[in-house]
């Protein structure tokens, strides 16, 4: 059976999206361009998000002391060994908030990345409160000459959760940024965390229904990772009962319910996350992401489930 996104996979997978659009695999190269965040430097708060430690998600080749070009070259060498078929790349400005600077500085960084011949576009990870009309207008022009994605950390659809994790913005700001980005014809992605303290299963299904009404092109889901040394890890040690806990089976079942509520055109980049071994406070599921994904696709088949099965478009 072929689904509306053109494959027999039961969800609209990110890797398939690039094969449809460009006829081949496209690989991201993560970059640390030396940014910070407004909830770290005092503009809206101090200390950053309570769950955050970027070291837990950084590949070995990403080093803020190296130039953008140097990081891209190292990243291509890394991926050519791991994925021999990779020929085209996206520069992924990942660490912290990658629009949190003046526009002139941003332009220099992005143009440096695009000057590398193998780089066909950029992905810019940022916060909803770190864009404005001027920056979005620039991105709209840039998107006409390369593959461009603005990827926003939404993290939660509950304002009380965003406040508890010291996020520094609310759900309304997330929606504003995503709508303004989409209105300019820019590809827009979102990132959400499942398992923040105080949240329940009903909250995640609410999140899925809300996402279905937002003009997103792609989305990433990560289970909450408790990283040693973070404020959230200390909070967990004091109040472990406030934190949802998922076995692999429970998490995959939840993801299946979420997937059924999402619109079929929404590209799913990830359904779970990984951290650098040894940095997590709790034991993981004993599987790398490929194993989690395989188990998820098996579950979808067993339950005859697919993305959009229960999706209802709002008027």
N, C-alpha and C positions, 0 to 999 in steps of 0.2 A: 504493500500500500504506500502510495506517495501522498504526503501531506501538503498543505497549501504553500509551504515554504520550499517545496520542490525536491525533498528527499524522503526516504523511508524512515529516517530517525524520528523519534517521537517528540522531539522539541527542536526549536529553531536555533541550531548550534552555531556558535561564533566561527568555528573553522569552516563550516559549510558556507557561511555567508561570504567569506573571502573567495572561496572557490567559485561561487556563483558570480561575484562581482569582477574578479580579476583572473579567474581560470587557474589559480595556483595558490599554494600556501604563502601566507604573509606572516612574518614573525615580528613580535615586539622586542625592542631593546630598551631596557629600563635605564633611566638616567637620573642621577642626583645632581641637580643644578644649583644646589646651595640655598634653597629657599627656606623660609620658616613659615609660621602661621600667625594670624592675628590673635589667637587665643594662647599664644606662647610669649609674644613680645609685649603684651599689655594693651594692645589696641582694643580688644574686647575681653581679654582675660589673661591669666597666667597659667603656666604648667601644661598647657595642651590638653587634648582629650584624655580622659583617665585611662583609656584602653591602649593608647598609642605608644609604640616603640618601633620606629621605622626600620631599625636594624633587623627585626625579626622577619622582614619580608624582602630584604635587599639581596639580589644576586651578588656573587663575589666580584664581578667586574665593575659594579657600580661604586664610584668613589668621587665624592664631592670635590676632592683635591685635584682631580683630573678634569681636563676640558671636556666639553660636550663631544667634540670630535674624537678625542681619545677614548671616551667611554663607548662611543658607537663602534669604533674599530675593535676594541676588546670584546664587545658584545657580539659582533658579527663573527669573530674568531670562535667564541664560545658556542654560538648556535650552529655554525657550520660543522662543528664536530658532533653536535647532538642531533641536529636535523639536517642531514646532508642535502635535502632537496630545497632548503631555504635559500632563496635568491633575492627576495624583496623584503624590505623591513620598514617598520614604523618606529620612530623615535618616541619612546614613552616617557614623558616627564612625569615621574611618579612620586618622588619623595616630597612630603609636605604639600604646600599649596603653591602650585606652579604658575599662578597668575598674580601672586602677591608681590608685585613690584611695579615700577612705572613702565609705561608702554614701550618706551625706547629700549629699556633693558630687556624686556620680553622679546621684542623683535629681533634683537641681536642673537639671543639664544636660539630661538626657533629657526632663524635663517641659517645659523651655523649648522644646525642639524640637517636642514634641507639641502645644504650644499654638498653633503656626502651623496655620491651618485646612486648608491643602493637604497637610500631612504626615499620612500614614496609618499610619506606623510608623517604626521605627528599626532600623538594622543596626549592631551594635557589634563592631568589629574589636579583638581582644585576643589575649593569650597564655594558654596553658593554666594557667600558674602565677599568673595574676592574677585568678582567681575562687576563691570559697570557698562554703561551704554557705549563708551568710547572703545573699550576693549572688545566688546561683542561685535561692534562694527568692523574692527580690524580683523577679527576672526572670520567674519562673514566674507571679507575680501580674500583672506588667505585660503579659505576653503574652496575658492574657485580654481586654485592652481595646485592643490594637493589633497590627499585624503586627510581630513582633519576631524578629530573627535574631541569634544569637551566632556570630560568625565567628572561628574559631581559626587562628592561624598554626601549622600542623603542620610545614611546610617539608620535613621528611624523615622517613622511617621507619627511618633508621639512626642509632643513638646516636653512632657515631663521626663521622658528618657533623655532627650537632648540636653536638658538642663542638668540632669543627674550626672551625665558623663562629661560635663563642662565643654559641650560642643561650641557654644558661643553664637549659634544662630537657631532659628526656629523652622518648623515645617513650611510656614508661609514663605520664608526666604528661599527655601529649596524650590518650591513650585514657581516662584517668580523667575529665578535664574533659568530653570529648565524651559519655561514657556518663552522667555525672551530669546534664549538661544535657538530654540526650534523655530521661532517666528522668523529668524534670519536665515533659515535654511541650513543651519549648521547641524551636523550629526551630534546628537547628545546622548550620553550614557549616564547611568546612575549606579551607585554602590550602596548596598544595604547590609547591615549586620543582624543576624538572627541569634538571639540569646542574651540581649542586654538585660541587666538586672531589673527586676520588676515586671518584665514583659511576659505575656502568656500566649498560648497558641492562637487564641482569638485575635490578638493584636497582629500576628503575622498574616492571618487571612484578611484582616482589615487592610493591611499594607498592600497585599496583592490586589485587592479590589481598587484601592486608590491609585496604585501604579498603572492599572489598566486605563485610567482616565487621564494620565499625564502624557505629554507628547515626547516620550522617550523612544529612542531607536534601539538601545541596548541596555542590559542590566547585568550586574554582578551580585551574587549572594555569597556571603561568607558566614560561617558559624563564628560566634564569639571565640576569640583566642585570648586566653589569659596569659599575658607575657610577664615573666618574672621581673620584679622591680618596678612595675607600673603602679600607679595609684589604684587602678582597678584590682590588681592582684592583692594589694593590701586590703582593699574593701572586701574582697572575697574571703580572705582569711578571717575577717571579723564577722561577716554575715553571709556565710555560704548558702543559707537558705533563700536568699534573695535572688539567686542566680539559677535560671533554667539550666537543666543538664540533659543533653541528648546522647543516647546511644546512637550508633550509626543507623540502625534500623529506624529509630524514632525520627532522626533527622531526615532520612530519605523519604519516609512517609509524609513528613511535613512538606518537604520540597515538592512532592507529587501533588499534594493538595494546592500548593501555591501555583504550580505550573498550570494546573487545570483552569485556574482563574485568570491567567494572563492572556493577553491578545496574541494571536498566532503570528503577527508581524514583528513582535518584539524579539530581538536577537538576544539569546542567553549566552553571556560570556563565560560565566562560572556558576557553579552551584555550591561550591565550598572553597575553603582556603587552606593554605599550608603555611607553616612558619619554619624558621631555621631550627633544625634539631637541637634540643637541649634548652631552648629559650622558653618553651611553654611551661606553665605552672602545673597543668594537668596532663595526664597521659592522653594521647590522641586515640584514633581508631585503629592504628596499626596498618594503615593503607596510605600510599601516595595518592595524589589527586586522580590519576588515571584509574586506580582501583576503585575509588569512590564513584567516579563517573560510570564505570562499567557496572557496578552494583545498582546504580540508579536506573540505568537503561534496562537492566534485567527486571527491576521492579515495575517499571512502566509497562513492559511487555506482559508480565505476569498478571497485572491488574487491568490490562487493556486501557491504559491511561495515556493521554497525550496533552501537549500544551494547547490551551484554549478549549478543552473539552467542555468546561462549564463557564466559559467566558460569555458575558452578556454586555453588549455595547450600551453605554449610556447615551441618552439623547442630548 
